[in-house]
Amino acid sequence: MIPTLTDGVVTLRAHRPDDVPGVLEQSLDPVSQRWTTVPVPYSRADAEHFVGRIMPGGWADDSEWGFALEVAGRFAGSVSLRPAGDGRAEVGYGALPSARGHGHVERGLRLLLDWGFTAKDLRTVIWWAHVGNWPSRRLAWRLGFTVEGTVRDWQPQRGDLRTSWVGTLLREDPREPRTTWLDNPVVEGDGARLRPFTDADVPRVVEGLGDPGTQYWLAFLPREPDFAAGARYVEQVQERLATGHTITWAWSAADDDALLGVVGLYRIPEEAELGYWTHPEARGRGLTVRAARLAVRHAFGELGLPRLAAYASAPNAASLGVLEALGMRRTGVRRRAARTGAGEVVDLVGYDLLPDEVG
Ligand SMILES: CC(C)(COP(=O)(O)OP(=O)(O)OC[C@H]1O[C@@H](n2cnc3c(N)ncnc32)[C@H](O)[C@@H]1OP(=O)(O)O)[C@@H](O)C(=O)NCCC(=O)NCCS
């Protein structure tokens, strides 16, 4: 007997024949095809097979407890638990494009997880998602999953193996976020605009990272970056927002979206540190100072940080100039604390700034 579960807004119930058009629509959606194992191409017969055979079959042999997600009387997607024995199960979910963005899947998963942990006596639920599936990861985060790491070439998808995130939720875990996921808001002023990265920034990121000046002064950035390295850089920005206590913005002129540089606040809150690099086209015009000033204002205003630090290599006159122009104070020199991209050991000049010192 397949139970019906509801929180008054969404309902989980057994799949029915009239879910077929919804299953078909969801399965033809390119986002679903990108991130799940749904067959491609997909036909109405596949949707009928899913509703009439796969879902009931999972309940019959206890290989998958799959529910239809219903909102306001309409099919909105499917959620399931796949038991793995010994109190373990894997969670799976997917929504119709029109049903996303309303928190409905989250509600459905809360019902599913409560049911799994109580009625099925589960102890641990595991979540897998291909690296890059941020909506799925965000949902898992909201539900209280702990992302344990990344497993290379693990999840099968149509003949390939996908590198995947894995997370767990234990029965006793609070069903709420376990880590801080920082916001990445647009911050505008003084002709500059800090904004989140998009995939369209990758070519400019590659140019900026690969520039000889960047390569020389910032030895920790990827060496001789290609497009894939630029894409990884943008992906890492998301990862650091989610877990790394770091906000990294792309910045541009207020009236043109082309990336001119990058500015970040690292290790928020205790050891918050300002960092930046600028595309070669945008150097020497005071633009980095404007962008960095916006980040400083955000740090002391929105984030309420008590202090901001920054470091630059002693021979890096342009970067020292930015920090001086921001009104940051020298705190000292960390001798031989950095290496240039060419391998030379250099001193690192430390600065800091307090909220009441901002000009
Ligand atoms: C995963 C899925 C079910 C999520 O549905 P949803 O929760 O209704 O989707 P939303 O659009 O509200 O996105 C969820 C969250 O991700 C956030 N998000 C979306 N894109 C993001 C990105 N690129 N970076 C960071 N966060 C992102 C949204 O802002 C939202 O956050 P919020 O809850 O704080 O507002 C839906 O996207 C889907 O069906 N995807 C295809 C199937 C799939 O991927 N299933 C999971 C396989 S593991």
The ligand as a Gaussian input file, in Angstrom:
#p B3LYP/6-31G(d) Opt

LIG

0 1
 C       16.695000      20.085000      -8.621000
 C       15.270000      20.646000      -8.756000
 C       14.291000      19.584000      -8.365000
 C       15.156000      21.851000      -7.815000
 O       13.855000      22.364000      -7.871000
 P       13.476000      23.722000      -7.095000
 O       13.958000      23.635000      -5.693000
 O       12.060000      24.012000      -7.342000
 O       14.369000      24.699000      -7.940000
 P       14.779000      26.195000      -7.714000
 O       14.759000      26.792000      -9.057000
 O       13.987000      26.835000      -6.638000
 O       16.295000      26.091000      -7.247000
 C       16.655000      25.661000      -5.939000
 C       17.649000      26.645000      -5.350000
 O       18.838000      26.626000      -6.138000
 C       19.244000      27.965000      -6.383000
 N       20.040000      28.016000      -7.621000
 C       19.617000      27.869000      -8.890000
 N       20.666000      27.966000      -9.723000
 C       21.761000      28.183000      -8.966000
 C       23.144000      28.373000      -9.229000
 N       23.618000      28.341000     -10.480000
 N       23.985000      28.578000      -8.202000
 C       23.540000      28.588000      -6.937000
 N       22.237000      28.406000      -6.607000
 C       21.369000      28.197000      -7.620000
 C       17.949000      28.730000      -6.458000
 O       18.164000      30.108000      -6.249000
 C       17.188000      28.095000      -5.305000
 O       17.679000      28.636000      -4.081000
 P       16.685000      29.161000      -2.967000
 O       15.910000      27.944000      -2.577000
 O       17.552000      29.657000      -1.877000
 O       15.847000      30.227000      -3.615000
 C       14.959000      21.132000     -10.192000
 O       15.936000      22.079000     -10.566000
 C       14.958000      20.019000     -11.195000
 O       13.954000      19.354000     -11.387000
 N       16.122000      19.796000     -11.876000
 C       16.247000      18.727000     -12.844000
 C       16.343000      17.356000     -12.173000
 C       17.472000      17.302000     -11.173000
 O       18.500000      17.930000     -11.316000
 N       17.256000      16.494000     -10.109000
 C       18.224000      16.324000      -9.061000
 C       19.241000      15.342000      -9.476000
 S       20.440000      15.128000      -8.193000

